[in-house]
Amino acid sequence: MVKKAYPTTLVVDAQGRVLLPSPLRRALGLGPGSRLVALVEEGRLVLEPWERVEEELWRELADIEGSLADELIQGRRLEAERDG
């Protein structure tokens, strides 16, 4: 990922809000109602568009074989047989 610099100073207001200037919003493709995921990495505040985080999670889950639901059902059946 190529990082572009958009040097600007942001101010946290009395309610804890921060205004993202339009060059930052445009660079991320953000518009009114856009959702962001905020996290702290190595002492830095990182904001990522929700859709990007969601896509990344789905890619990671795509590599999982089988069904978690089927595994849970099978585990419950084994417990029931053992206990019954």
N, CA, C and O atoms as a MOPAC input file, in Angstrom:
PM7 MOZYME 1SCF
protein

 N      0.83900 1    -1.17000 1     0.00000 1
 C      0.00000 1     0.00000 1     0.00000 1
 C      0.88900 1     1.23800 1     0.00000 1
 O      1.77500 1     1.37200 1     0.84400 1
 N      0.65800 1     2.11200 1    -0.91400 1
 C      1.40800 1     3.35300 1    -0.98800 1
 C      0.74500 1     4.36000 1    -0.07200 1
 O     -0.46000 1     4.59400 1    -0.16500 1
 N      1.52100 1     4.95100 1     0.80700 1
 C      0.97800 1     5.93900 1     1.73200 1
 C      1.22500 1     7.33000 1     1.17200 1
 O      2.35200 1     7.68800 1     0.82800 1
 N      0.15700 1     8.10500 1     1.08600 1
 C      0.26900 1     9.49200 1     0.64900 1
 C      0.21000 1    10.37000 1     1.88500 1
 O     -0.54800 1    10.09100 1     2.81400 1
 N      0.98400 1    11.40100 1     1.89900 1
 C      0.99700 1    12.31400 1     3.03900 1
 C     -0.03000 1    13.41300 1     2.83500 1
 O     -0.05900 1    14.05800 1     1.78700 1
 N     -0.85900 1    13.62200 1     3.82000 1
 C     -1.80400 1    14.71700 1     3.84700 1
 C     -1.56800 1    15.44000 1     5.16200 1
 O     -2.38900 1    15.35600 1     6.07600 1
 N     -0.44100 1    16.15500 1     5.26400 1
 C     -0.11600 1    16.77500 1     6.56000 1
 C     -1.12500 1    17.84800 1     6.92100 1
 O     -1.34400 1    18.79500 1     6.16600 1
 N     -1.72200 1    17.69000 1     8.05600 1
 C     -2.66000 1    18.66400 1     8.57800 1
 C     -2.76200 1    18.44100 1    10.07900 1
 O     -2.51200 1    17.33900 1    10.56700 1
 N     -3.11600 1    19.45600 1    10.78500 1
 C     -3.31900 1    19.34200 1    12.21700 1
 C     -4.81200 1    19.22200 1    12.47900 1
 O     -5.60100 1    20.03900 1    12.00500 1
 N     -5.19300 1    18.20600 1    13.23000 1
 C     -6.58900 1    18.01900 1    13.59600 1
 C     -6.75700 1    18.41100 1    15.05200 1
 O     -5.84100 1    18.24200 1    15.85700 1
 N     -7.91500 1    18.92800 1    15.38500 1
 C     -8.19800 1    19.37100 1    16.75300 1
 C     -9.38300 1    18.57200 1    17.28400 1
 O    -10.39500 1    18.41000 1    16.60300 1
 N     -9.24100 1    18.08000 1    18.50000 1
 C    -10.33500 1    17.39100 1    19.17300 1
 C    -11.16000 1    18.45500 1    19.89400 1
 O    -10.63200 1    19.22800 1    20.69300 1
 N    -12.48000 1    18.48500 1    19.59900 1
 C    -13.30700 1    19.50600 1    20.23400 1
 C    -13.75800 1    19.04600 1    21.62400 1
 O    -13.39000 1    17.96000 1    22.07300 1
 N    -14.54600 1    19.87000 1    22.29400 1
 C    -14.96900 1    19.58700 1    23.67200 1
 C    -15.78600 1    18.29500 1    23.78500 1
 O    -15.80800 1    17.66800 1    24.84400 1
 N    -16.44700 1    17.90100 1    22.71400 1
 C    -17.22900 1    16.66400 1    22.71700 1
 C    -16.40100 1    15.45500 1    22.24800 1
 O    -16.93400 1    14.35300 1    22.12400 1
 N    -15.12100 1    15.65800 1    21.99100 1
 C    -14.25000 1    14.57100 1    21.55900 1
 C    -14.28900 1    14.30100 1    20.06900 1
 O    -13.77700 1    13.27500 1    19.62000 1
 N    -14.87100 1    15.17500 1    19.30300 1
 C    -14.99300 1    14.99400 1    17.85500 1
 C    -13.78100 1    15.56400 1    17.13100 1
 O    -13.13300 1    16.50500 1    17.59000 1
 N    -13.50200 1    14.95800 1    15.98300 1
 C    -12.41600 1    15.42300 1    15.11300 1
 C    -12.99600 1    15.58500 1    13.71500 1
 O    -13.69700 1    14.70100 1    13.22100 1
 N    -12.70500 1    16.70400 1    13.08700 1
 C    -13.15600 1    16.94900 1    11.72400 1
 C    -12.08700 1    16.46600 1    10.76300 1
 O    -10.92600 1    16.85900 1    10.87800 1
 N    -12.46800 1    15.61000 1     9.81000 1
 C    -11.52900 1    15.15300 1     8.77800 1
 C    -11.63900 1    16.09000 1     7.58100 1
 O    -12.70600 1    16.19800 1     6.97700 1
 N    -10.55900 1    16.76200 1     7.23600 1
 C    -10.59200 1    17.67200 1     6.08300 1
 C    -10.91900 1    16.92200 1     4.79400 1
 O    -10.67400 1    15.72100 1     4.67400 1
 N    -11.47200 1    17.64900 1     3.84500 1
 C    -11.92300 1    17.02700 1     2.59200 1
 C    -10.81900 1    16.28100 1     1.83700 1
 O    -11.13000 1    15.25100 1     1.23900 1
 N     -9.53900 1    16.72500 1     1.81700 1
 C     -8.53300 1    15.91100 1     1.11300 1
 C     -8.38700 1    14.50900 1     1.72000 1
 O     -8.17400 1    13.53700 1     0.99700 1
 N     -8.50200 1    14.41200 1     3.04500 1
 C     -8.42900 1    13.10000 1     3.68600 1
 C     -9.66000 1    12.26500 1     3.34300 1
 O     -9.54600 1    11.07700 1     3.04000 1
 N    -10.83300 1    12.88700 1     3.39100 1
 C    -12.06000 1    12.15700 1     3.07100 1
 C    -12.04700 1    11.67200 1     1.63200 1
 O    -12.44200 1    10.54100 1     1.34400 1
 N    -11.59400 1    12.53000 1     0.73200 1
 C    -11.52600 1    12.13000 1    -0.69000 1
 C    -10.54000 1    10.98400 1    -0.88600 1
 O    -10.82000 1    10.04400 1    -1.62900 1
 N     -9.38900 1    11.05900 1    -0.22300 1
 C     -8.36900 1    10.01600 1    -0.37100 1
 C     -8.89200 1     8.65600 1     0.06900 1
 O     -8.46800 1     7.62500 1    -0.45500 1
 N     -9.81000 1     8.65000 1     1.02600 1
 C    -10.37600 1     7.40200 1     1.53100 1
 C    -11.72500 1     7.06500 1     0.91000 1
 O    -12.29300 1     6.00700 1     1.17800 1
 N    -12.23300 1     7.96800 1     0.08000 1
 C    -13.53900 1     7.73100 1    -0.54100 1
 C    -14.67700 1     7.82200 1     0.46300 1
 O    -15.66700 1     7.10000 1     0.34600 1
 N    -14.54400 1     8.69700 1     1.44200 1
 C    -15.56500 1     8.83300 1     2.47500 1
 C    -16.57000 1     9.90700 1     2.10900 1
 O    -16.22500 1    10.95100 1     1.55600 1
 N    -17.81000 1     9.62600 1     2.43000 1
 C    -18.87300 1    10.59700 1     2.23800 1
 C    -19.73900 1    10.63300 1     3.47800 1
 O    -19.44400 1     9.94400 1     4.45500 1
 N    -20.79900 1    11.42000 1     3.46100 1
 C    -21.69500 1    11.48000 1     4.60500 1
 C    -22.21500 1    10.08200 1     4.96500 1
 O    -22.66300 1     9.33200 1     4.09800 1
 N    -22.14700 1     9.75400 1     6.23500 1
 C    -22.62000 1     8.45400 1     6.70500 1
 C    -21.60200 1     7.33700 1     6.60900 1
 O    -21.88700 1     6.21400 1     7.02500 1
 N    -20.41600 1     7.61200 1     6.07000 1
 C    -19.38100 1     6.58100 1     5.98800 1
 C    -18.99200 1     6.13700 1     7.39100 1
 O    -18.90300 1     6.95200 1     8.31000 1
 N    -18.76100 1     4.83100 1     7.54500 1
 C    -18.34900 1     4.30300 1     8.83900 1
 C    -16.85200 1     4.03500 1     8.82300 1
 O    -16.29400 1     3.58500 1     7.82300 1
 N    -16.22000 1     4.31700 1     9.94300 1
 C    -14.79200 1     4.07800 1    10.09300 1
 C    -14.56000 1     3.15400 1    11.28000 1
 O    -15.31300 1     3.16700 1    12.25400 1
 N    -13.51600 1     2.36000 1    11.18300 1
 C    -13.04600 1     1.56400 1    12.31400 1
 C    -11.82700 1     2.28800 1    12.85400 1
 O    -10.90100 1     2.60200 1    12.10700 1
 N    -11.82700 1     2.55300 1    14.16400 1
 C    -10.72100 1     3.25500 1    14.80200 1
 C     -9.99000 1     2.28800 1    15.72100 1
 O    -10.61100 1     1.56400 1    16.49900 1
 N     -8.66000 1     2.28400 1    15.62200 1
 C     -7.86100 1     1.46000 1    16.50600 1
 C     -6.54000 1     2.13800 1    16.77600 1
 O     -6.12400 1     3.03600 1    16.04400 1
 N     -5.88000 1     1.70000 1    17.83900 1
 C     -4.59100 1     2.25300 1    18.20500 1
 C     -3.53200 1     1.21900 1    17.89200 1
 O     -3.59600 1     0.08800 1    18.37400 1
 N     -2.55700 1     1.60400 1    17.08500 1
 C     -1.43400 1     0.73900 1    16.72600 1
 C     -0.15000 1     1.46700 1    17.07400 1
 O      0.14300 1     2.52800 1    16.52300 1
 N      0.60900 1     0.89400 1    17.98700 1
 C      1.90600 1     1.45400 1    18.36900 1
 C      1.81400 1     2.93900 1    18.69100 1
 O      2.63500 1     3.73700 1    18.23900 1
 N      0.80500 1     3.29900 1    19.47800 1
 C      0.65200 1     4.67900 1    19.90100 1
 C      0.08800 1     5.62600 1    18.86600 1
 O      0.06400 1     6.83800 1    19.08100 1
 N     -0.37500 1     5.08000 1    17.72500 1
 C     -0.95000 1     5.91500 1    16.66800 1
 C     -2.42500 1     5.59300 1    16.52200 1
 O     -2.83200 1     4.44100 1    16.67200 1
 N     -3.22400 1     6.60500 1    16.23200 1
 C     -4.63300 1     6.39500 1    15.92600 1
 C     -4.73900 1     6.04100 1    14.44700 1
 O     -4.24900 1     6.77400 1    13.58800 1
 N     -5.37700 1     4.91900 1    14.16000 1
 C     -5.55200 1     4.47100 1    12.77400 1
 C     -7.04700 1     4.41500 1    12.48700 1
 O     -7.80900 1     3.78800 1    13.22300 1
 N     -7.45500 1     5.07200 1    11.41600 1
 C     -8.84000 1     5.04200 1    10.96200 1
 C     -8.90000 1     4.32900 1     9.62600 1
 O     -8.17300 1     4.67800 1     8.69500 1
 N     -9.77400 1     3.32200 1     9.53000 1
 C     -9.93200 1     2.58600 1     8.27300 1
 C    -11.40400 1     2.54500 1     7.90100 1
 O    -12.26000 1     2.41100 1     8.77500 1
 N    -11.70500 1     2.65900 1     6.62600 1
 C    -13.09900 1     2.52100 1     6.20900 1
 C    -13.63700 1     1.14400 1     6.60100 1
 O    -12.96100 1     0.13100 1     6.41600 1
 N    -14.83700 1     1.11400 1     7.13500 1
 C    -15.47600 1    -0.12800 1     7.58000 1
 C    -15.48100 1    -1.17300 1     6.46300 1
 O    -15.21200 1    -2.34800 1     6.71400 1
 N    -15.78100 1    -0.75900 1     5.24700 1
 C    -15.87000 1    -1.71300 1     4.14000 1
 C    -14.53200 1    -2.41400 1     3.90400 1
 O    -14.50400 1    -3.60800 1     3.60500 1
 N    -13.43600 1    -1.68900 1     4.03400 1
 C    -12.11700 1    -2.28300 1     3.83400 1
 C    -11.83700 1    -3.34200 1     4.90700 1
 O    -11.32000 1    -4.41900 1     4.60900 1
 N    -12.18100 1    -3.02400 1     6.14600 1
 C    -11.98100 1    -3.97200 1     7.24300 1
 C    -12.86200 1    -5.20100 1     7.04000 1
 O    -12.41800 1    -6.33100 1     7.23900 1
 N    -14.10500 1    -4.97400 1     6.64600 1
 C    -15.03600 1    -6.07800 1     6.41400 1
 C    -14.53400 1    -6.99200 1     5.29200 1
 O    -14.57300 1    -8.21400 1     5.43000 1
 N    -14.06400 1    -6.41300 1     4.18700 1
 C    -13.53200 1    -7.21500 1     3.08000 1
 C    -12.34100 1    -8.05200 1     3.52500 1
 O    -12.21200 1    -9.21500 1     3.14200 1
 N    -11.47300 1    -7.45700 1     4.33400 1
 C    -10.29800 1    -8.16700 1     4.81900 1
 C    -10.70800 1    -9.35300 1     5.70300 1
 O    -10.13100 1   -10.43500 1     5.59600 1
 N    -11.68700 1    -9.15200 1     6.56200 1
 C    -12.16400 1   -10.24500 1     7.41000 1
 C    -12.75800 1   -11.37900 1     6.57700 1
 O    -12.50800 1   -12.55200 1     6.85200 1
 N    -13.54700 1   -11.02600 1     5.55700 1
 C    -14.14400 1   -12.05800 1     4.70500 1
 C    -13.05800 1   -12.83900 1     3.95700 1
 O    -13.18100 1   -14.05100 1     3.77700 1
 N    -11.99700 1   -12.15200 1     3.52100 1
 C    -10.89500 1   -12.85300 1     2.84900 1
 C    -10.23900 1   -13.84700 1     3.80100 1
 O     -9.91900 1   -14.97000 1     3.41100 1
 N    -10.03800 1   -13.43100 1     5.05300 1
 C     -9.42800 1   -14.32500 1     6.03300 1
 C    -10.33600 1   -15.51600 1     6.32500 1
 O     -9.85400 1   -16.63900 1     6.47300 1
 N    -11.63700 1   -15.28200 1     6.40800 1
 C    -12.57200 1   -16.36700 1     6.69300 1
 C    -12.74000 1   -17.31700 1     5.51700 1
 O    -13.09200 1   -18.48200 1     5.70500 1
 N    -12.49300 1   -16.83000 1     4.31100 1
 C    -12.66300 1   -17.65900 1     3.11700 1
 C    -11.70100 1   -18.84200 1     3.12200 1
 O    -11.98300 1   -19.86600 1     2.50000 1
 N    -10.57300 1   -18.71900 1     3.81200 1
 C     -9.58600 1   -19.79600 1     3.85400 1
 C     -9.95600 1   -20.91000 1     4.82200 1
 O     -9.33200 1   -21.97100 1     4.81300 1
 N    -10.96100 1   -20.68100 1     5.65500 1
 C    -11.36600 1   -21.68600 1     6.63700 1
 C    -12.21500 1   -22.73800 1     5.94000 1
 O    -13.20600 1   -22.42000 1     5.28100 1
 N    -11.81600 1   -23.98300 1     6.09300 1
 C    -12.55900 1   -25.07200 1     5.46000 1
 C    -13.60400 1   -25.60200 1     6.42300 1
 O    -13.43200 1   -25.53400 1     7.64000 1
 N    -14.68600 1   -26.12800 1     5.87500 1
 C    -15.73300 1   -26.69500 1     6.70700 1
 C    -16.67000 1   -25.62600 1     7.22800 1
 O    -16.60900 1   -24.46000 1     6.83800 1
 N    -17.53600 1   -26.06500 1     8.12100 1
 C    -18.54800 1   -25.16700 1     8.67200 1
 C    -18.42500 1   -25.16000 1    10.18300 1
 O    -18.43900 1   -26.21500 1    10.81700 1
 N    -18.30700 1   -23.99400 1    10.75200 1
 C    -18.24400 1   -23.88000 1    12.20100 1
 C    -19.53500 1   -24.39500 1    12.82300 1
 O    -19.50600 1   -25.05000 1    13.86500 1
 N    -20.65500 1   -24.10600 1    12.19600 1
 C    -21.94400 1   -24.57800 1    12.70800 1
 C    -21.97400 1   -26.09600 1    12.74700 1
 O    -22.42900 1   -26.67800 1    13.73200 1
 N    -21.48900 1   -26.76000 1    11.67600 1
 C    -21.46000 1   -28.21900 1    11.64700 1
 C    -20.55300 1   -28.77600 1    12.74000 1
 O    -20.87500 1   -29.78600 1    13.36600 1
 N    -19.41200 1   -28.11200 1    12.96900 1
 C    -18.50500 1   -28.54800 1    14.03300 1
 C    -19.16400 1   -28.42300 1    15.39700 1
 O    -19.02800 1   -29.31800 1    16.23000 1
 N    -19.87300 1   -27.33200 1    15.63800 1
 C    -20.54800 1   -27.14500 1    16.91200 1
 C    -21.64500 1   -28.18100 1    17.11800 1
 O    -21.78400 1   -28.72700 1    18.21300 1
 N    -22.41800 1   -28.45200 1    16.08600 1
 C    -23.48200 1   -29.45100 1    16.17800 1
 C    -22.89100 1   -30.82400 1    16.46000 1
 O    -23.40300 1   -31.56300 1    17.30000 1
 N    -21.82200 1   -31.16400 1    15.76300 1
 C    -21.17300 1   -32.45900 1    15.97200 1
 C    -20.64600 1   -32.57100 1    17.40600 1
 O    -20.78000 1   -33.61700 1    18.04200 1
 N    -20.05100 1   -31.49700 1    17.90500 1
 C    -19.55000 1   -31.49200 1    19.27800 1
 C    -20.66400 1   -31.68600 1    20.29200 1
 O    -20.50100 1   -32.42900 1    21.26000 1
 N    -21.79400 1   -31.02500 1    20.08000 1
 C    -22.94500 1   -31.16800 1    20.98500 1
 C    -23.49000 1   -32.59900 1    20.94200 1
 O    -23.85700 1   -33.15700 1    21.97600 1
 N    -23.54000 1   -33.17900 1    19.76600 1
 C    -24.02800 1   -34.56000 1    19.65400 1
 C    -23.11000 1   -35.52200 1    20.39600 1
 O    -23.58300 1   -36.42400 1    21.08700 1
 N    -21.80200 1   -35.33600 1    20.25600 1
 C    -20.84800 1   -36.19000 1    20.96600 1
 C    -20.99800 1   -36.03700 1    22.47200 1
 O    -20.94400 1   -37.02600 1    23.20400 1
 N    -21.18700 1   -34.80400 1    22.94200 1
 C    -21.41100 1   -34.58200 1    24.37100 1
 C    -22.67400 1   -35.25900 1    24.84900 1
 O    -22.68900 1   -35.86500 1    25.92000 1
 N    -23.74500 1   -35.16200 1    24.05600 1
 C    -25.01700 1   -35.76700 1    24.42500 1
 C    -24.89800 1   -37.29100 1    24.48900 1
 O    -25.46400 1   -37.92200 1    25.38100 1
 N    -24.15900 1   -37.88000 1    23.54100 1
 C    -23.96000 1   -39.33900 1    23.55100 1
 C    -23.16700 1   -39.75700 1    24.77000 1
 O    -23.45600 1   -40.77600 1    25.39800 1
 N    -22.16800 1   -38.96300 1    25.09600 1
 C    -21.30800 1   -39.26400 1    26.23100 1
 C    -22.08000 1   -39.15600 1    27.55700 1
 O    -21.91300 1   -39.98100 1    28.45500 1
 N    -22.91300 1   -38.13800 1    27.65500 1
 C    -23.65200 1   -37.88700 1    28.88200 1
 C    -24.90900 1   -38.74900 1    28.99900 1
 O    -25.41900 1   -38.97200 1    30.09700 1
 N    -25.39500 1   -39.22400 1    27.87300 1
 C    -26.68400 1   -39.92600 1    27.86100 1
 C    -26.56600 1   -41.36200 1    27.90200 1
 O    -27.57700 1   -42.06400 1    27.89700 1

